[in-house]
């Protein structure tokens, strides 16, 4: 009996020692992670490659008067660093990213998407108002070898939109490999303003993505074990270019900034802290120009800025540590202290004159929250919204076409999140009870959710209804979306009840 007790004592002592060692190792690892400064490439980037500018996608007008685009989703490879190491990639019509689609307000468009990947994919038109069946979410999957041909009428203001895959559970992986591109909308009001508008000359897309590379040159999706943000890379790609510079030939240049990263936030400004003109965000041009020296973008957000240059100068677009509002520990581990040199602007010795940016841009009708027929609360916590993870077979709620709603969206934890809703552009009413800053004064479809500070938004559902096919709302940190932080809603006609989503596993397209 005494021997058995002695044996049991030794076992318990050994287990206690193991626990102490493991806890100590965890504490050491946590201490190391906390003590690291983060990634900092300021003044360490060699800007040796001209910025690649995505080509404008060719189009044609068919017999029905529709503007027709063709996109081919395919695998590829690219030597990003010029050292002969080929990275396996994916893109549209090429090995990485895709061409820029461009259409006028009022045009009816068709996009023939051919899937030449060895797996299913989808193409979501991020920021576009269009029928749910054309939205390209996880209910519109395209089989390998199949073609999907969504068609819709463009009926929204001029804006910088983008497109990317949206397969449930695999969005991060496909976007990380390179599947994304721009969709620019034009209208008469924007065209009448004296703004830089020559694509690739003084009106330039700047698609910013962070990546990690392995020793063999492959993309690596390594996540920090201490904070559930997603993949944070240490190398900047701009339009797929490492170490890019842009030759500027005009006094003013318009940069269409797109945060196409899967998890990282950026706080963009210039190395000399110069001011620039913020003229547009997600949903298009602002009512008035905002003069500023910083613009923070979470994944999926866009901003249009106009930069004034002096002949012969060079200046670097830089991202300093974004204000995550998540506390010291989470900020440090989620990229809040990371700094990057992103793009160098090189002004020619002689610059063509550019008109001044006007103070007034486009009128904006303000939604009246007092007219809202419903107020909803969406709480982001864990890997779900309002305590539920994404279910493809569940419609979470229905909105009625022609009505306005107010949604209060809150990040209930210290992990960074943001919010994106399909189809509807929205207006930010308050941030933690206060009026929104000028950068949030326009139409938005994506917004950062600072921890524990509710964001109230107003939405109006004016265009399309379908009781069965849902739109998505979700965190646009793509690992969070993939692991369940997403819901779906339908827009119905007055008096109509929601139906049932398409059966899970249904596919879109024809061979």
N, C-alpha and C positions, 0 to 999 in steps of 0.2 A: 504494500500500500504506500509506504514512504517512498519507495523507488518510483512508483507511478506518479506520485505528487512531484517528486524531484524532476522527472522527465517532463511533466506538464509545465512546470515552472520554467524549465529551459526553453521549451517551445514558445511560451508566451514572451519570455525575455527576448528571444530571437526575433519574433514578430514585431515587438515594440521597437527593437533596434532598426529593423527594416523600415518601419514607418517613419522613425526619426530621420533616417538617411534620405528616404524619398522626400520627406517634407523639406529637409535641408537642401537637397538638390533642387527642389522646386523653388525654394526661396532664393537660392543662388541664381537660378535661371531667370526668375522674375526680376531680381536685382540687376542682372546683366542687361536684360531687355529694357528695363526702365532707365538705366544709366546711359544707354547708347544715345548719341545725339540725333541720329536719323540720317537720311540721305541728303547730301548737300553737293550739288554740282556747280554752284556759283563760281564763276571765273575759272572753271575747269573744263569747259566744253570747247572743243576746236570746231568752229563753224566752217566746215570745209566743203559742204555739199549744197548746191542750189536747191531751194525748196521745190519739191515736186508739187505741181498743181493738178488736182484731178481733172481729167478732160471732161468737157461737156458731153453728155450722152447724146448720140445722134437720135433723131426722131423723124417720123413721117406722119402725114395726115392721111387717114384711110378714107374709104368711100362714105363713111358715116360722119366725116368731119372730126373724128377723134384724133388727138395726138398720141401716137403709139411709140412706146419705148420697148427695148428688148434688154433683158438682164440675164446673164449666165452665171449662176453660182458654181464655183469650181475650186479645186485645190490648186496649190502652186508652191513655189519656193522663191526665196529672195535672199541675196547677200546684203544685209542691212549695213554692215560695217566696212565692206570693201576688203575683207580679209580672206575671201574664198569660202567662208563657212555659210552654207545655204540653210536657211531656216524654213521649215515646213509651215505653210501658210494656207489661207483660203481667202477668196475675195469674189468680187463680181466683175466679170469681163476682164479680169486680170489676176495677178497673183496676190494682191493685197489691196484692201479697200475696194472702192468702186467708182464709176463715173458720177458726175453731178447731173442729176435730172433737173430740168428747168421748165416751168409752165406758167402761163398767164392766168390770172383770175378769170373765171368764166369758161375756161377751156374744159372739155371732157377729155380725160386721159385714159389710156390703157397701158399697163405694164405687163409684158409677157416675161414671166420669171421662169427660166429653165433650170432645173436642179440637176447638176452634174456631179454633186457630191455623193459619196458612198453612204450617206445617211439622210434622214429627213431633215428638212429645215423649214423656215417660214420667213417672210419679209414683212416687218411692221413699219408703217409710215409714221414715224414719231412726230407728233404735233399736228398731223393732218386731221381735218374734220371730214369724215367719210362714213359710208354704211359699215356696220359692224362686220358683215360678211366679207368686206374688202380690207379690213383693218390689218390683217396679217399677224394676228396673235396666235396663241397656241391651239386655237380651234381651226386654223387654216394652214395645216401642215402640207408640205409638198413632198411627195415620194421621190426617191432617187429616180431620175430619168423622166419625171413628169414635168408638165408646164402648168403654171397658174397664171391666169390673166385677169386680175382685178381691174375694174373700170369704175370711174366716178367723175363727178364734175367738181373742179376746184372752185370753192366758194368761200374764201377767207382772205384776209389782207396779205400783202407781200411779207415774206418771212423767210428765215433760214431754218429749214426743217432737215431731218435726216432719216435714214432708213437703216435697219439692222435686223438680224434674225430674232425670233421670239419663241423658240420651242421650250415648252415647260420643262424645267430641270436641266437644260443644256444651253441656255442663252449665254451665260458667262463664257463657256468654252468656245462657242462659235464666234462671238464678238472678239474674244481675245486672239483668235487666230487671224482676224483681220476683216471680218465681214461687216462692212458699214460703208455708208456714202451719204452725200448731201442731196437734198431735194429743195431747190430754191423756187419760191413763188414770187411773181411780179404782179403789180397792179398800176393803174394810172396815177394814183395819188403819190406813190413812191417814185415813179418815173418822173414826175413833175418837179421833184425836189432837187436842188443842186448838190447831190451827194455823189461820191465816187461810184461808178457803176460799170466800169470796163473789167469784165471777169478776167482774172489772172494778171491784170496790169495794175489798176489802182483799187480793185475790189477782189480780195484774195481770201479763199477759205483757209482756215488754220485749225485742222482737226488734230487735237492733242490727245495722245495716249501714252501710258507708261507701260513698260515691259521689263521682265526679267529674262535674261539669256543664260543658258547653260554653257559649259565650256565648249561644247560641240556646236553652239550657236542656235540651239532650239529655244523656243519660248518655254518658260517654266512658270507654272501657276502655284507658287509657294505662298501659303497663308501664315500670318502670325498666330501662334498658338495662344497668345494671351489676350487678343482682342478680335472679335468676330467680324472684321470689316470686309475682308476679301483680299484679293491680290493687290499688293502695292509694289510697283516696279521701280527699278533704280535707273532706268534709261528712258529718255523722252524720244518719242516718235512724233513728228509733225507731218501730216499728210504722208506718213510712212517713211519720212526722212530722218536719219540720225545726224545731229549736228548741222541743222539747216540754216542757210542765210537767204534773204530775199532782197534782190536788187530793186530799189525804189526809184522811180523816174519822175514822180509827181510830188508837189508840195504836201499833198495829203493822201493817205492810203487808208482804205477801209479794210479792216480785218474782221472776218466772220469767225469768231472763236467758238469752237465746239468741244465740250468736254466729252470725248468718246471713250474715256477710261471706264473700266468696270467697277472701280471702287474709290479711286482717289479724288479728293477735292483740290482745287487750285485757287490761289489768290493772285490774279494776274496784275502786273504793273510793269514798269520799265526800270532798268537799272539806275537811271538818273532821276527817278521819281517824278518824271514829267507828267503833266496832266494830259488827258485825252478826252474825246467826246464820246460818251456812251449814247448811241442813237437807237438801239433796238435790243430786245431780249427774245425769249422763246417764240412768242406769238406775233412778232413783227416790230415795226417802229414804235417808239415811245411817243407820247403826246408832246413832250418837250425834251430837248437835248439835256443830258446830265453831264456836267463837267466834273471829272473825278480823276484820281490817280490809281484806283484799285477797283477790280471787279472779281468777286468770288463766284466760282461755278462748281456745283456738285455734278456728279455723273448724269449726263443727259441734257444739262442746261446749255443754252447758247447765249452769246452776246455779240452785238455788232458795235465795233468801236472805230472811230476815225482818229488817226494819229497825224500830227503835223511834224514835218521833217525839215531840217536845214541842209542845204547843199553840202555834200561831202562828209556828212557825219555818219557814225555808226552807233546804234543803240540796241540794247538787248531786251527782248520781252522775257520777263522773269516771273516765276511763281514763288512767293514767299510762303511761310507757314500759314495755312488757312485757319480761320477762327472756328474751330469745331464746337466750342462751348461744352466740351464733354469732361472737363476736369483734367488736371495735369497728367495723370497716368494714361488715360484714354487718348488724350490729345497727342502725347508723345508716340504712342504705339500705333495710332491710326493715321499718322502722316501729318499731324499738326505742327511739327517742327521741321518738316522736310522742305528743302529749297532747290529750285531747278532753274538753270538757264535754258530757255525754251527755243528762242528764234532770234537771230540777229537781223536787224534791218540795216541795209547799206544804201545810203542815199547817193545818187549820182552827183557829179560835180556841177551839173546844171539840172534844175528841176523845172518841169512844166508847171505853170501856175494852176492852182485849184481854187474854186470858190470857197468862201467861208461856209462853215456848217451853220444852217439856220437854227435859231432858238426853238421855233415852233415847227413841229414835224407833222403828225397826223392827228386829227380829232379822235377821241376815244369816248364812247358811251359808257358811263359808269353804271354797273349793276346795282340795283337798290336792294340791300339785304332785307329791308322791311317787306319786300314783295315775295320773299322766299316762301314756298309752300311746304318745305321740309328743312329740318336742321339735323345733320348727322354728325356723329362723333366717330372718328377712326383712330384707334390707339395702336401704335406700332410697338410691339413687345415680343422678345424672344424670336421666334420664327413664324409669327403670325400677325394678323390684324384683328383686333377685337377678340383675341383669344382663339382664333381659328386659322389654321393653315389652309393654303389654297386647295380647293377641290374642283376639278374640271367639271364635275356633274352638278355643282351647286351654284345657283344664282343667289348672291348675297342680298341684293335689293333691286328695286326698279325705280327709275326716274321717269317722269311724264314729259313727253315732248311739249315744248312751248312754255315750260316752267323754269323758275329760278330756284336754286337750292343753296343753302349755306352748309359747308362742311368744316368742322373743327378737327384738324389733323394734329396728333400729338405723338412725339417720340417719348415713350415712357421709360426709357433706360438711357444709360450713358454712351452706348454704342452709337456711332453716327448712322443716321438714316436720311433718306430724302423721299419725296412723294412725286409720283407721276401718274396722271390719269389719261386714258385714251379718249380720243374724239373731242372732248371739250377743252377749250382754253378757259382759264379761270383768272379772276382778279383777287389779289391778296388784300384782305380787309384789315387784318391786324396781325402783329407778331407779339405774342405774349401780352396782348391787350393794348399794345401801342400801335400807332400808325406805321405802315411799312416804310422802309427806306426808299429813296428815289429809284434804286436799281430794281425794286419790285413793284414799280408803279404801272407797268404795262401788262399786256396779256401774257400769261404764263401757262405752261403745261407741266413743269417740273420745278420743285422748290426744295431747298434744304430744310430739314427739320432739326433745329437745335434742341438738344435734350431738355425735356421738361418745360419747353416753351411753346404752347399751342399756337398753331397757325390757323387763322380763320380765312376761308376762301369763299368766293361766290362763283357759281357756275350757272350757265343757262343752256338748256338742251333744246336747240332750235331746229336742227336739220333732219336727223334720221331717226327712225324707230324700227325695232325688230324685237318681238317678245321672246325670241328663242336664242338668238346669237348675241353673246355678251361682249362688252368691252372690259378691259382690265384696268385696275388701279393697283399700284404696287410701289415698293421701294426700288429705286433704280440703281442701287448698289447690287450688282447682278447676282452675286452669290446669295444675298438675302432673298431676292426674287426667286431664284432657283430652288431654294430650300423652304419656300412656303409663304414668304411675306408678300402675298398677292391675293386679291379678291376679284370678283367680277360682278358687273351689273348690266342690266338691260335698260333700254329706253323704249317706253311703250306709248301708245296713243291714249288720250284721256279715256278713262273707264276700262282700259284693257289690262288684263292680268299677265304677269310673266309666264312664259311657257317653260320648255325644257331645253337645256343646251344640246348641241349636237352630241351624238354618242361618242364617248371617249374612244379614240382610235380611228374615228372617221378621218378621211384624207381629202385634200383638195387637189385639183389639177387633173390633167389628162396626159396620157403617154404619147 
